[in-house]
Amino acid sequence: MIAYILKRLLSTLPVLFVVSVTIFLIIHITPGDPAATILGMEATPEQIEQLNEELGFNRPIHEQYADWVAGLVRGDLGDSLFMRKPVTEAIAEHIRPTLSLAILAQVISLVLAIPFGIIAAYRRGTFVDTTLMSVSLLGMAIPSFLLGLILMLVVGVWLQWLPVAGYVPISSGFVEHMKHLILPAISLGAIQAALITRMTRSSMLDILNLNYIKTARSKGLREANVLVKHAFRNAFLPILTVIGQTFGTLVTGAVVVETIFNIPGLGQLIINSISRRDYIVIQGVVLMVTVLYVFINLIIDLLYGLVDPRVRLDQKQ
């Protein structure tokens, strides 16, 4: 187990290196001068040049990258040019709303998708199956921002059941916290629910036709036990993979939804940083999200052996 974890962690180092180089180069070749943005339109070229010199932006790009990587090794992502605070502190302040939104969206998608997928597979070819697959197709087709606007109009404005926008931290009350997250979580999780539903149906169909399922039924086991304990458990590995991928997508794809619902998460942080040309924050946020995505996939790999004893970690090394 430990050897496998170490091997996986070491295998992520080349990925993180490529990502760091790509992030750094893309951001630094993007048009725009952070010094000019900081000083404003009335700044003279001499003042802009002086500030660039103080910030180190006039140095060769490979030297800037080396200094940034050296800071990463020490756990220092640098300081924001505009907020005047460490990037790690800015990320810590904004990551809680994003994680709360992503977790709730994942829970909603799983609560809807897994039962729907099992029912669609069990009722294959019937009206129920066709209806569920049509709904899932519609869920995949509607963009999250459009669904969010529709929910804001119907649920927030017309029916006035839930707040239209804003964010309340969980420390101010769990109920109010959830009220402000339900609409954006549904908007963000709808596409993922549709994807997991279709994957669950497909995996279940592959299992339901196998001989041991027929044997379980011939022994007189209840259909619910056959579907859940025998079929779903063995069909869960590909579903688990999709769940891990969708959670990473929820974290990285919350930018638009957070902007629409005015949630002060990582999406809002990176949007503001892009408009300000705050290179240091953009680099830190993107790298942190990449590390989080790699970590989630590592957890999914470790869960394989728990979900299905036939999958052993020593066989994957």
N, C-alpha and C positions, 0 to 999 in steps of 0.2 A: 504493500500500500504506500509506504513512505517513498520507496524507490520510484514508484509510478508517479506520485505527486511531484517529486523533484524533477523527474524527466519531463513532465508536462510543463512545469514552470520554466525549465531551461529552454524548452522548445518555443516558448513565447518570446524569448529575448530577441531573436531575429525579427519577429513580427513587430514588436515594439520599436525596434531600431528603424525599420522601414517606415513605420507610421510616423515616428518622430521626425525623420528626415523629410518625409512628404509634407507633413503639417508645416514644418519650419519654412520650407522652400515656397510652398503655395502662398502662405501668408505674407512672406517678404517680397514676393514678386507681384502681389496684388497692388493695383494703383491706389495711391493715397499716402499721405505723409502724416504720421501721428503727431509730430511736432507742430505742424501747421494747424492740425485740428485742436491741439491743446492751447496754442497761443491765440487762435482766432483769425478772422479775416484781416484784421488791421496789423498783423505782425509783419515786420520787414523780413526780407530774405536773410539778412544778417542774423536776426533774432532766431529765425527758424534753423539756420545752420548751426548757431551756437547751442541750441537745445538738442539738436541731433547729435552734436559732439558730446554733450553731457550725458545723453542717454545711451551713447555707444552705437547708434545706428549708422554712423559713418565708417565704422570698422569693417574689415572684410567679413563676408557672410559666414565663412567657415569658422572664424574666430568667435562670432556671435553664437553660432551653433555649439561650439565646444564649451563656451561658458554656460550655456543653457543646460547642456547635458551634465556638466559638472555639478550644477545646482540640483538637477534631478537626482543624482546619486546621493546627495546630502538630504534629499527630501524637500528641497526648496524649489518651488515652481516660479519664483520671482515675485516682483511687486507690480500691482496694477498701476498703469500710468495715470489713470484718472481717479480711481477710488482711494489711492494712497494707502493701500493695505496689501498684505501678502495675498497672493492668488489662492493659496490653500485656505485662508480665512474666508475669502469671497465664495469659494466653492462650498465650504462647510455651511455657510449661511443660506445658500440657494439649493443645495442638494436635497434637503429634507422635503420641501414641497414636491420636487420631481419624483423622489422615491415613493412618497405617499400616493401621488397620482398614479405612478406606474404599478404599484402593488395593488391598489384598488381596481385599476383597469384590468390587471391580470386575473384577479379574483372574479370579477364580473364575467370576463371572457370564459373562464374555466367552468363557472357555475352554469352558464348557458351552453357552452360548446360541447362538453363531454356528454351530458344527457341527450342533447339533440343528435349528436353523432351516433350514439349507441342506438337510439330509437330509429334513426334513419336507416342504419344497417339492418336492424331487426325487421323493419317494415320495407325492405328493399322492393322497389318497383310499385309501391302503393302511392296513394294520394298523399299520405303523411310524408313519405320520403321525398316526393316531388316538391311538396310545399317547403320542407325544411331546406332542401338544396337550393330552391329558388330564393328563399330568404337569405341564405348564406352567400349566394352569388350577388344579391343586392347589397349585402353588407360589405363585400369586397370591392364593389364598384363605387360606393359613395365615399368621397374623400372625408377624412376626419374633420377638416375645418368646415365643410358644408354641413355635415351632420351636427356639428357643434352649434352652428348658427341656427339650424332648424330647431334644435332642442332649446336654445336660448329664447327663441321666439315663442314656441308653443308652451313649453313647461315653465319658463321663467317669466315671460311677459303676459301671455294670454291666460294661463292657468294660475300663475303666481304661486306655484308649489315650492319652488326652490330658488335660491339666489341666482341672478343672471351671471354675475362675475365676482371676482375677488377671492381672497384666501384668508382663512382663519387658522392659525396654528393649533395643533392638538392640545397644547397647554391651556388654551382658552376655552376648552370644552370639546369633548369627542363628538357630540351631536352636531354642533355648528361646524366643526371641522369636516365631517362627512357631508353635510348639506352642501358645502361649497365645492366638494370634489366629485359628487355623483355625476353631474352633467358632463364635465370634462373627461371623467373616467369612462363614461359610456361612449363618448365621441372617440376617445383614443382606443378603447378596447373592442369596438365593433368589428373592425377589420380583422383583428387577431382572433376574435371569437368565430368569425366566418371561416378563417383558415384552419383553426383547430377542429371545427365541426367537420369539415371536409376530410381532414386527415384522420380523425377518429372513425368516420364512416368507412373510409378506404381500408384502414388497418383492421377494423372489425370484420369487414367482408372477407378479408384474406383468411381470418381465423375461423369464422363460423362454418366454413365448408370443410374443415379438417376432420379427420376420423375421430379424434378424441372428444370433440364436441358432440358428435353423434353418439358416441359411447356414453357420455355423461347424461345425455337426454334419455337414452335407452334404459339407464339405471333408475329413471324416475325422479331425477333431481328437478327442483323447481327451476323454471325458466330464468327467473331473476338471478339465481345462483350460477346458472350456466353462463349467463351473459356477463356478470360482474366478476365472479371468482375465477372462472376458467377462460373465457374469451377475452375480456377486457384486460386482465392482467398480462396475458401473453401478447396482446396487441399494443401495450402501453409504451414500448421502447421508442418507436418512431414518433409517437405523440409527445413523449417526454423531450425528444430532440427539438420538436417544433415549439414546445412551451419555452424552452431555454432561449431559442432564437427570437421568439416573439417578445420575451421580456426585455432582451437587449434592444429590440426595436422600439419597445414602449419608452425606454429611457432616452434613446437617441431621437425618437420621433415626436417627442412632446413639445418641440419648439413652437410649432404653429398653434397647437391647442393651448399652450400656456399663454401665448400672446393674445389669443382671442378671449380667453377667460381671465386675463390679467392675474396670472399666478406667478409669483416671484421665484420661479425655479431656474434651473440651468438654462432652459430655453430663452427666457427673458434676459438672463445674464449674457449669453453669447450673442443675442441679437443686439443688445446695447453695446457690447464690446466691438462688434463688427462696425456699427455706425460710428463709433469713436476711434476706430483703428487702434484699439487696445490690443496689440499683438500678444502681449504676455498672457493676458487672460484667455484669449482664444486658444493659444497653444496649450495652456494648462487644462482647460475644460475638455478639449478634444482628446488629449492624451489620457485624462482621467476616465472619460467615457469608454475609451478603447480598453483600458486596463479592466474596467468593470465588466465589459462584454467578454473579455478573455476569462475572467474569474468565474462568470456565470457558466460559461461552457465547460470549465474545469469541474464545477460542481455537478453539472449534468452528467459528465463522464463518470464521476464517482458514484452517482446515484444508480447507474446502470446495474451494478452488482447487487444493489439492495432490491431493485425492482424485479430483476430476473436473475435468480441464482445461477443460471446457465452461463451468464456473462461474468467472467472473472477478470479482475484487473491484471492478473499476471499474464493472461492471454493477450492483453492489449499492449503489453510493454514491448 
